[in-house]
Amino acid sequence: MSQQLPNGKKPPSKAIVRTVQDLGEIVQRTRKEQKLSQIDVAGLVGCGNRFIVDLEKGKETIRMQKAIEVLELLGLELVVTSKGQ
């Protein structure tokens, strides 16, 4: 089943994340594609704007649960698999 986002777009189908910076770039790109501001995302997730800024910059000490909530809001999910699959 293909997930539709509120703006009618589909989230990216697959991306490999090897660093926190990779994750931040994906979050930023997806947020901009959905025409959401950092303040919009922060308000919808219930965190401060600073968290979204830090997440998108790839800050290594971000709170993982809050990052997962941001991914969920943007129609993304974190999947862990063995390499090569």
N, C-alpha and C positions, 0 to 999 in steps of 0.2 A: 504494500500500500504506500503510495507516495504522499508525503506530508505536504500540505499547503500552508503557507504562512499567512498571517492576516492581510498582507498586501498582495496576496495571490501568487507570489513567487515561490519557487521550490528552493530549499537549502542546498548547498553544494553536496554532491553525492559522496565524495570521499576525499580526505586529506590526511596526509601523514604528518604527525606532530612529533618532532624530535627535541624541540626546545620550548621554553616558555615564550620566547619571542615568536616562534611559529604559531602558537596558540593565540597570542595577542594579535598577530597580523590577520588571522582568520576571523577573530571576533571583530576587529575594526572593519575589515572588508565587508563582512556580512551586515554589520550595523549600518554602514554607509549605503549598501545596496538596498537596504530596507528603509532608507531615508529617515533614520532615527538619530537623534543627537546623543551624546554621552549622557547628558542630563536626563533625557527620556529613559534610557536604559537603566540608569541608576534609580530613578523614581519607580519604575516598574518592578525592579528586582528588590528594592528596599535597602539600598546601600548608598554610600556617598559617591559623589561624582569622582572623587579622588581614586576610589577603587577601580572604576572603569578606566580612568587614565592609566593607572599602574598596570592593570591587566593588559591593555592594548600596547603598552611599552615593553611588556615582557618582564615585569618585576618578578624576581624569583621567590619572593616571600608572600605572594598573594594567598588568600584563603581559598582552598580548593573547593569547598562546598559552595561558596558564593560564586566562584567561576563556573561551576556546573550549572548553577541557577541562571547565570547569564547565557550560557550555551542553550539551555532549555528555552529561555525566552526568545532567543533568535532562531529557534527551530533546528538547533544542532544537538548532537549527542556525542558523548565521549565513549568510544569503543576500544577495548584493549584486546589485541590478538597476538598470536605468535608471529614473529617476523617471517616474511615470505608467504603469508596466507592471503 
